[in-house]
Amino acid sequence: TQGNGLFHLEFFPPGKIKKVDHFSTDHGLSSNRIMCIYQDYEENLWVGTENGLNFIGNSTLGTDASLIVYTTRDGLPHDAINVISGDNSSGILIGTYGGGLSRYQDGTFTNLSKREGLFNNSILHILTDERDNLWMSSNQGIFMLEKSQYDAYFQGRADRVHCVFYNETDGMKSRECNSIGS
């Protein structure tokens, strides 16, 4: 939502709302302005806000939910989270507004920015293709990071990456790639 926190609707039977839970800053959420939501393979919810990354254990919403808030104090490169996506292992990828890309795995954030070769530090959307390459959008165009490049970087075998970027010279009508929805 744009300021009202997180809502969880439970349907039973299909098409009929049985229960509505509301989760907000009153329950520990870092902000009521929700930017993105991702459910991992263990059914945990990751909620990106303008003030951090929120982990809600096993999708249990309500006042007794298991909630952890991650911010720059915990290793994120920026508190404004635009997009959350799974990666090719058990980690998650976090696209930030101004801090680049972060990977969270085994309790640790590993950050990738322009300094290490990322094309842009404002990641608006992330898609993974059939080869596990990452395609990301920004306000300066679309760029691709090959699987071998990000694997080497996130595993500590490389200190730089090379992105291939696309903009008007490649046939795009505009380099602006703001993403709403998926």
C-alpha positions as CSV (number, residue, x, y, z in Angstrom):
1,T,0.0,0.0,0.0
2,Q,1.0,3.6,-0.2
3,G,0.9,4.3,3.5
4,N,-1.6,1.9,5.1
5,G,0.8,-1.0,5.8
6,L,0.3,-4.6,4.9
7,F,-3.0,-6.5,4.6
8,H,-3.4,-10.2,4.5
9,L,-6.7,-11.6,3.1
10,E,-7.7,-15.2,3.9
11,F,-10.2,-16.7,1.5
12,F,-12.6,-19.6,2.3
13,P,-14.3,-20.9,0.3
14,P,-12.6,-19.5,-2.8
15,G,-13.9,-16.1,-3.6
16,K,-15.2,-15.3,-0.1
17,I,-13.1,-13.3,2.3
18,K,-12.9,-15.2,5.7
19,K,-10.4,-13.0,7.5
20,V,-8.4,-9.8,7.0
21,D,-5.2,-9.1,9.0
22,H,-3.6,-5.7,9.1
23,F,0.2,-5.3,9.8
24,S,1.7,-1.9,10.3
25,T,4.3,0.1,12.1
26,D,2.2,-0.5,15.2
27,H,3.3,-4.1,14.9
28,G,7.0,-3.3,14.2
29,L,6.9,-2.9,10.4
30,S,9.7,-0.4,9.3
31,S,7.2,1.8,7.4
32,N,3.5,1.7,6.3
33,R,4.6,2.5,2.8
34,I,5.0,-1.0,1.2
35,M,7.2,-0.9,-2.0
36,C,7.4,-4.7,-2.7
37,I,6.6,-8.1,-1.3
38,Y,8.4,-11.4,-2.0
39,Q,7.6,-14.9,-0.6
40,D,10.6,-17.2,-0.5
41,Y,10.6,-21.0,-0.9
42,E,10.1,-21.5,2.9
43,E,6.9,-19.3,2.7
44,N,8.5,-16.4,4.6
45,L,7.5,-13.0,3.6
46,W,10.1,-10.3,2.7
47,V,8.5,-6.8,2.6
48,G,10.4,-3.9,1.2
49,T,9.6,-0.4,2.4
50,E,11.1,3.0,2.1
51,N,12.7,2.5,5.5
52,G,14.1,-1.0,5.3
53,L,13.6,-4.7,4.6
54,N,11.2,-6.6,6.8
55,F,11.3,-10.4,7.3
56,I,8.0,-12.0,8.5
57,G,8.7,-15.6,9.4
58,N,6.6,-18.3,7.7
59,S,4.0,-15.8,6.4
60,T,2.4,-15.5,9.9
61,L,0.7,-12.1,10.0
62,G,-0.8,-10.5,13.0
63,T,0.4,-9.0,16.2
64,D,2.3,-12.2,17.2
65,A,4.2,-12.5,13.9
66,S,7.9,-13.1,13.9
67,L,9.3,-9.9,12.5
68,I,12.9,-8.8,11.8
69,V,13.7,-5.4,10.3
70,Y,17.0,-4.9,8.4
71,T,18.4,-1.5,7.5
72,T,21.8,0.0,6.6
73,R,22.8,-0.7,10.3
74,D,22.6,-4.4,9.4
75,G,24.5,-4.2,6.1
76,L,22.0,-3.1,3.5
77,P,23.4,-0.5,1.2
78,H,20.3,1.7,1.4
79,D,17.0,1.6,3.4
80,A,14.7,2.3,0.4
81,I,13.8,-1.1,-1.1
82,N,12.4,-1.2,-4.6
83,V,12.3,-4.9,-5.5
84,I,13.0,-8.3,-3.9
85,S,13.6,-11.4,-5.9
86,G,14.9,-14.9,-5.4
87,D,18.3,-15.9,-6.7
88,N,19.6,-19.2,-8.1
89,S,20.4,-20.5,-4.6
90,S,18.7,-20.0,-1.2
91,G,19.4,-16.3,-1.1
92,I,17.3,-13.3,-2.0
93,L,18.2,-10.3,-4.2
94,I,17.3,-6.8,-3.0
95,G,17.2,-3.8,-5.4
96,T,17.5,-0.5,-3.6
97,Y,16.9,3.1,-4.5
98,G,20.4,4.5,-4.7
99,G,22.4,1.7,-3.0
100,G,22.6,-0.8,-5.8
101,L,21.9,-4.6,-5.5
102,S,22.2,-6.6,-2.3
103,R,22.1,-10.3,-1.8
104,Y,21.0,-11.8,1.5
105,Q,22.1,-15.3,2.2
106,D,23.0,-17.2,5.4
107,G,22.4,-14.0,7.6
108,T,24.8,-11.8,5.6
109,F,24.3,-9.0,3.1
110,T,26.7,-8.7,0.2
111,N,26.4,-5.5,-1.7
112,L,27.1,-4.7,-5.4
113,S,27.1,-1.1,-6.6
114,K,28.5,1.1,-9.5
115,R,31.8,1.0,-7.7
116,E,32.1,-2.7,-8.5
117,G,30.7,-2.4,-12.0
118,L,26.9,-2.4,-11.6
119,F,25.4,-0.2,-14.3
120,N,23.1,1.8,-11.9
121,N,22.6,2.0,-8.2
122,S,18.8,2.5,-8.4
123,I,17.3,-0.9,-9.2
124,L,13.6,-0.8,-10.1
125,H,12.9,-4.3,-11.2
126,I,14.7,-7.7,-11.4
127,L,13.9,-10.6,-13.7
128,T,15.8,-13.9,-14.1
129,D,16.0,-15.5,-17.6
130,E,16.2,-19.1,-18.5
131,R,20.0,-19.0,-18.0
132,D,19.7,-17.4,-14.6
133,N,21.1,-14.1,-15.9
134,L,19.7,-11.1,-14.0
135,W,17.9,-8.4,-16.0
136,M,17.4,-5.2,-14.1
137,S,15.7,-1.9,-14.9
138,S,16.6,1.5,-13.8
139,N,15.8,5.1,-14.7
140,Q,18.8,5.0,-17.1
141,G,17.9,1.8,-19.0
142,I,17.8,-1.9,-18.8
143,F,20.9,-3.9,-18.0
144,M,21.9,-7.6,-17.8
145,L,24.3,-9.3,-15.4
146,E,25.4,-12.7,-16.4
147,K,25.0,-15.6,-13.9
148,S,28.7,-16.3,-13.9
149,Q,29.5,-12.7,-13.1
150,Y,27.2,-12.4,-10.1
151,D,28.0,-15.8,-8.8
152,A,31.7,-15.0,-8.9
153,Y,31.1,-11.7,-7.1
154,F,28.7,-12.9,-4.5
155,Q,31.0,-16.0,-3.8
156,G,34.0,-13.7,-3.3
157,R,35.9,-15.0,-6.4
158,A,35.7,-11.6,-8.1
159,D,35.8,-8.0,-7.0
160,R,34.1,-6.5,-10.1
161,V,31.3,-7.3,-12.6
162,H,30.5,-6.3,-16.1
163,C,26.9,-5.4,-17.0
164,V,25.5,-5.1,-20.6
165,F,23.1,-2.2,-20.8
166,Y,20.4,-1.2,-23.3
167,N,18.9,2.2,-24.0
168,E,17.6,4.4,-26.9
169,T,20.6,3.4,-29.0
170,D,19.4,-0.2,-28.9
171,G,15.9,0.7,-30.0
172,M,14.2,1.6,-26.7
173,K,11.8,4.5,-26.9
174,S,13.1,5.9,-23.6
175,R,15.8,4.9,-21.2
176,E,13.3,5.4,-18.3
177,C,12.2,2.0,-17.0
178,N,10.1,2.7,-14.0
179,S,8.3,-0.5,-12.9
180,I,4.9,-0.8,-11.4
181,G,3.8,-4.4,-11.0
182,S,5.4,-7.4,-12.6
